[in-house]
């Protein structure tokens, strides 16, 4: 299992802690230190669409209108922290966020 996020994200820390507490192995990938490859961004976007771009984030609020108009691939390449977090890769599936549904799928 791989958890994609940033170490300062409270939701990522909570997810990681709960997964580890459940006795599951999880690898953490800091998307700021090790940005996603274009193929990964494309794969994530094919699964989640525009939901992958976090338009409620401080990063988004700091962008001007021209930057916000860019394609999601460009936005995420230029600003990795715009990715809604966490993205969890588990048993060949991609899961977005740390919702009750995500917990059920990951912690089963």
ROSE-4610 file (N, C-alpha, C; in Angstrom, 1 decimal, always signed):
// ROSE-4610
residu = [X/X/X/X/X/X/X/X/X/X/X/X/X/X/X/X/X/X/X/X/X/X/X/X/X/X/X/X/X/X/X/X/X/X/X/X/X/X/X/X/X/X/X/X/X/X/X/X/X/X/X/X/X/X/X/X/X/X/X/X/X/X/X/X/X/X/X/X/X/X/X/X/X/X/X/X/X/X/X/X/X/X/X/X/X/X/X/X/X/X/X/X/X/X/X/X/X/X/X/X/X/X/X/X/X/X/X/X/X/X/X/X/X/X/X/X/X/X/X/X/X/X/X/X/X/X/X/X/X/X/X/X/X/X/X/X/X/X/X/X/X/X/X/X/X/X/X/X/X/X/X/X/X/X/X/X/X/X/X/X/X/X/X/X/X/X/X/X/X/X/X/X/X/X/X/X/X/X/X/X/X/X/X/X/X/X/X/X/X/X/X/X/X/X/X/X/X/X/X/X/X/X/X/X/X/X/X/X/X/X/X/X/X/X/X/X/X/X/X/X/X/X/X/X/X/X/X/X/X/X/X/X/X/X/X/X/X/X/X/X/X/X/X/X/X/X/X/X/X/X/X/X/X/X/X/X/X/X/X/X/X/X/X/X/X/X/X/X/X/X/X/X/X/X/X/X/X/X/X/X/X/X/X/X/X/X/X/X/X/X/X/X/X/X/X/X/X/X/X/X/X/X/X/X/X/X/X/X/X/X/X/X/X/X/X/X/X/X/X/X/X/X/X/X]
num = [1/1/1/2/2/2/3/3/3/4/4/4/5/5/5/6/6/6/7/7/7/8/8/8/9/9/9/10/10/10/11/11/11/12/12/12/13/13/13/14/14/14/15/15/15/16/16/16/17/17/17/18/18/18/19/19/19/20/20/20/21/21/21/22/22/22/23/23/23/24/24/24/25/25/25/26/26/26/27/27/27/28/28/28/29/29/29/30/30/30/31/31/31/32/32/32/33/33/33/34/34/34/35/35/35/36/36/36/37/37/37/38/38/38/39/39/39/40/40/40/41/41/41/42/42/42/43/43/43/44/44/44/45/45/45/46/46/46/47/47/47/48/48/48/49/49/49/50/50/50/51/51/51/52/52/52/53/53/53/54/54/54/55/55/55/56/56/56/57/57/57/58/58/58/59/59/59/60/60/60/61/61/61/62/62/62/63/63/63/64/64/64/65/65/65/66/66/66/67/67/67/68/68/68/69/69/69/70/70/70/71/71/71/72/72/72/73/73/73/74/74/74/75/75/75/76/76/76/77/77/77/78/78/78/79/79/79/80/80/80/81/81/81/82/82/82/83/83/83/84/84/84/85/85/85/86/86/86/87/87/87/88/88/88/89/89/89/90/90/90/91/91/91/92/92/92/93/93/93/94/94/94/95/95/95/96/96/96/97/97/97/98/98/98/99/99/99/100/100/100/101/101/101/102/102/102/103/103/103/104/104/104/105/105/105/106/106/106/107/107/107/108/108/108]
x = [+0.8/+0.0/+0.9/+0.5/+1.3/+0.3/+0.7/+0.0/+0.7/+0.1/+0.7/+0.1/+1.0/+0.6/+1.8/+1.6/+2.7/+2.8/+4.0/+4.1/+3.4/+3.2/+2.6/+1.0/+0.5/-1.0/-1.6/-2.4/-3.1/-3.8/-4.5/-5.3/-4.4/-3.3/-2.3/-1.7/-1.4/-0.8/-1.8/-3.1/-4.1/-4.3/-4.4/-4.6/-3.4/-2.2/-1.0/-1.0/-1.4/-1.4/-2.4/-3.6/-4.7/-4.4/-3.8/-3.4/-2.4/-1.3/-0.3/-0.8/-1.7/-2.3/-3.2/-3.7/-4.5/-3.6/-2.2/-1.3/-1.0/-1.3/-1.1/+0.2/+0.9/+2.2/+1.8/+2.3/+2.1/+3.4/+3.6/+4.8/+4.2/+5.0/+4.5/+5.4/+4.7/+5.4/+5.1/+6.1/+6.0/+6.0/+4.8/+4.7/+5.4/+5.8/+6.5/+8.0/+8.5/+9.9/+10.2/+9.2/+9.3/+8.0/+7.9/+6.7/+6.3/+5.0/+4.5/+5.0/+5.2/+5.5/+4.3/+4.5/+3.3/+2.4/+2.9/+2.0/+1.1/+1.7/+0.9/-0.2/+0.2/-0.8/-2.0/-1.6/-2.6/-3.5/-2.9/-3.7/-4.6/-4.1/-4.9/-6.1/-5.8/-6.8/-7.9/-7.4/-8.4/-9.4/-8.9/-9.8/-10.6/-10.0/-10.7/-11.2/-10.7/-11.0/-10.6/-11.5/-11.1/-11.2/-11.7/-11.7/-10.3/-9.3/-8.0/-7.3/-7.8/-7.3/-8.1/-7.4/-8.0/-8.2/-9.4/-9.7/-10.0/-9.9/-10.1/-8.8/-7.7/-6.4/-5.8/-4.9/-4.2/-3.4/-2.9/-2.1/-3.0/-4.2/-5.2/-5.5/-5.8/-6.2/-5.0/-3.8/-2.6/-2.4/-3.1/-2.9/-3.7/-3.1/-3.9/-4.9/-5.7/-6.7/-6.1/-5.0/-4.3/-3.8/-3.2/-2.7/-3.8/-4.9/-6.0/-6.7/-6.5/-7.1/-6.3/-5.2/-4.3/-5.0/-4.5/-5.0/-4.6/-5.4/-5.1/-3.7/-3.2/-1.9/-0.8/-1.0/+0.0/-0.1/-1.3/-1.4/-0.7/-0.9/-0.3/+1.2/+1.6/+3.1/+3.8/+3.1/+3.7/+3.5/+2.4/+2.1/+1.6/+2.5/+2.1/+1.2/+1.3/+0.4/-1.1/-1.3/-2.7/-3.5/-2.8/-3.4/-4.2/-5.5/-6.3/-5.6/-5.6/-4.8/-5.7/-5.2/-4.2/-4.8/-3.9/-4.3/-3.7/-4.5/-4.0/-4.1/-3.0/-2.9/-3.0/-4.1/-4.3/-4.9/-4.2/-4.7/-5.1/-4.3/-4.5/-5.6/-6.2/-7.2/-6.5/-7.1/-6.8/-8.0/-7.6/-8.7/-8.3/-9.3/-9.0/-9.6/-8.8/-9.2/-9.2/-9.6/-9.7/-11.1/-12.0/-13.4/-13.7/-15.0/-15.4/-15.3/-15.7/-15.6/-14.2/-13.3/-11.9/-11.3/-11.7/-11.2/-11.7/-13.0/-13.6/-12.8/-12.5/-11.8/-10.3/-9.7/-8.3/-8.0/-8.9/-8.7/-9.4/-10.0/-10.8/-9.9]
y = [-1.2/+0.0/+1.2/+2.2/+3.5/+4.6/+5.5/+6.7/+7.9/+8.6/+9.8/+11.0/+11.8/+13.1/+13.9/+14.8/+15.6/+15.4/+15.4/+15.1/+16.1/+17.3/+18.3/+18.3/+17.4/+17.3/+16.5/+17.1/+16.5/+15.2/+15.3/+14.1/+13.0/+13.3/+12.3/+11.6/+12.4/+11.9/+11.0/+11.4/+10.6/+9.3/+9.4/+8.1/+7.2/+7.7/+6.8/+6.2/+7.0/+6.4/+5.3/+5.6/+4.6/+3.3/+3.5/+2.3/+1.5/+2.1/+1.4/+0.8/+1.5/+1.0/-0.3/-0.4/-1.6/-2.7/-2.5/-3.6/-3.7/-2.7/-2.8/-2.0/-2.5/-1.9/-0.8/+0.4/+1.5/+2.2/+2.5/+3.3/+4.7/+5.7/+7.0/+7.7/+8.4/+9.1/+10.6/+11.3/+12.8/+13.4/+13.8/+14.3/+15.6/+16.3/+17.6/+17.2/+16.3/+15.9/+15.0/+14.2/+13.3/+13.4/+14.4/+14.7/+13.5/+13.4/+12.3/+12.4/+11.3/+11.2/+11.6/+12.1/+12.5/+11.3/+10.1/+8.9/+8.7/+8.9/+8.8/+9.9/+11.1/+12.2/+11.8/+11.3/+10.9/+9.8/+8.8/+7.7/+8.2/+9.1/+9.6/+10.4/+11.2/+12.0/+11.2/+10.1/+9.2/+8.6/+8.4/+7.8/+8.8/+10.0/+10.9/+12.2/+12.4/+13.6/+14.9/+15.9/+17.2/+17.2/+16.1/+16.0/+15.9/+15.6/+15.4/+16.8/+17.9/+19.2/+19.8/+20.1/+20.7/+22.2/+22.6/+24.0/+24.7/+24.0/+24.7/+24.9/+24.6/+24.6/+26.1/+26.3/+27.5/+27.8/+26.7/+26.8/+27.4/+26.8/+27.3/+28.7/+29.1/+30.5/+31.5/+31.0/+31.8/+32.0/+31.2/+31.3/+32.4/+33.0/+34.0/+33.3/+34.0/+33.4/+32.7/+33.2/+32.6/+31.2/+31.1/+29.8/+28.8/+29.3/+28.4/+27.9/+28.6/+28.2/+27.0/+26.7/+25.7/+24.3/+23.4/+22.0/+21.4/+20.5/+19.8/+19.2/+18.6/+18.0/+19.1/+20.3/+21.4/+21.9/+22.1/+22.5/+21.6/+20.3/+19.4/+19.2/+19.4/+19.4/+20.6/+21.8/+23.0/+23.2/+22.6/+22.8/+21.5/+20.6/+19.2/+19.3/+20.3/+20.4/+20.7/+20.9/+21.1/+19.8/+18.7/+17.4/+17.2/+16.8/+16.4/+15.2/+15.2/+14.2/+13.5/+12.3/+11.5/+10.8/+10.3/+9.3/+8.0/+7.0/+5.7/+4.7/+4.0/+2.9/+1.6/+0.9/-0.3/-1.4/-2.5/-3.7/-3.4/-2.5/-2.2/-1.1/-0.6/+0.5/+1.8/+2.9/+4.2/+4.7/+5.3/+5.8/+7.3/+8.2/+9.6/+10.0/+10.6/+11.2/+10.1/+10.5/+9.6/+9.7/+9.2/+9.2/+7.9/+7.8/+6.5/+5.4/+5.8/+4.8/+4.3/+5.3/+5.0/+4.1/+4.4/+3.6/+2.2/+2.0/+0.7/-0.1/+0.5/-0.2/-0.5/+0.3/+0.2/-0.7/-0.5/-1.2/-2.6/-3.0/-4.3/-5.5]
z = [+0.0/+0.0/+0.0/-0.8/-0.9/-0.6/+0.3/+0.6/+0.1/-0.9/-1.5/-0.8/-0.4/+0.3/+0.7/+1.7/+2.2/+3.7/+4.3/+5.8/+6.7/+6.2/+7.1/+7.0/+6.2/+6.0/+7.2/+7.9/+9.1/+8.6/+7.5/+7.1/+6.7/+6.0/+5.7/+6.9/+7.9/+9.1/+9.8/+9.9/+10.5/+9.8/+8.5/+7.7/+7.9/+7.8/+8.0/+9.4/+10.4/+11.8/+11.9/+11.4/+11.5/+10.7/+9.6/+8.8/+9.5/+10.0/+10.7/+12.0/+12.7/+14.0/+13.7/+12.5/+12.1/+11.7/+11.8/+11.5/+10.0/+9.2/+7.8/+7.4/+6.5/+6.0/+5.0/+5.2/+4.3/+4.0/+2.7/+2.3/+2.1/+2.6/+2.4/+1.3/+0.4/-0.7/-0.6/-0.2/-0.1/-1.5/-2.0/-3.4/-3.6/-2.5/-2.7/-2.9/-2.1/-2.2/-3.5/-3.8/-4.9/-5.7/-6.6/-7.4/-8.2/-8.5/-9.3/-10.7/-11.3/-12.8/-13.6/-14.8/-15.6/-15.8/-15.9/-16.1/-14.9/-13.7/-12.5/-12.4/-12.7/-12.7/-13.7/-14.8/-15.8/-15.3/-14.6/-14.1/-13.0/-12.1/-11.0/-11.6/-12.6/-13.2/-13.9/-14.5/-15.2/-14.2/-13.0/-11.9/-11.2/-10.9/-10.0/-10.8/-12.0/-12.7/-12.0/-12.1/-11.5/-9.9/-9.3/-7.9/-7.3/-8.2/-7.7/-7.4/-8.0/-7.7/-6.6/-5.5/-4.3/-4.4/-4.8/-5.0/-3.7/-2.6/-1.3/-0.5/-1.2/-0.5/-0.5/+0.4/+0.5/-0.8/-1.4/-2.7/-3.8/-3.9/-4.9/-4.7/-3.4/-3.2/-3.5/-3.5/-3.8/-5.3/-6.2/-7.6/-8.2/-9.3/-10.0/-11.0/-11.6/-12.5/-13.7/-14.2/-15.3/-14.9/-13.8/-13.3/-13.0/-12.5/-12.2/-13.5/-14.6/-15.8/-16.5/-16.0/-16.6/-16.5/-17.4/-17.3/-16.0/-15.5/-14.2/-14.2/-15.3/-15.4/-15.1/-15.7/-15.5/-14.1/-13.6/-12.2/-11.3/-11.4/-10.4/-10.6/-11.9/-12.1/-11.5/-11.7/-11.1/-9.6/-9.1/-7.7/-7.1/-6.8/-6.3/-5.1/-4.3/-3.1/-3.4/-4.7/-5.1/-5.2/-5.1/-5.1/-3.9/-4.0/-2.8/-2.2/-0.9/-0.2/+0.9/+1.2/+0.5/-0.7/-1.5/-2.5/-2.0/-1.9/-1.4/-2.5/-2.8/-3.7/-2.9/-3.1/-2.3/-3.1/-3.2/-3.9/-5.4/-6.0/-7.4/-7.6/-6.5/-6.6/-6.1/-6.6/-6.1/-5.3/-4.1/-3.2/-2.9/-3.0/-2.7/-1.4/-0.6/+0.7/+1.8/+3.0/+4.2/+4.8/+4.0/+4.4/+5.1/+5.6/+6.1/+5.1/+3.8/+2.8/+2.5/+2.5/+2.2/+3.4/+4.6/+5.7/+5.6/+5.2/+5.1/+4.1/+3.0/+1.9/+2.3/+3.0/+3.3/+4.6/+5.5/+6.8/+6.9/+5.9/+5.9/+6.2]
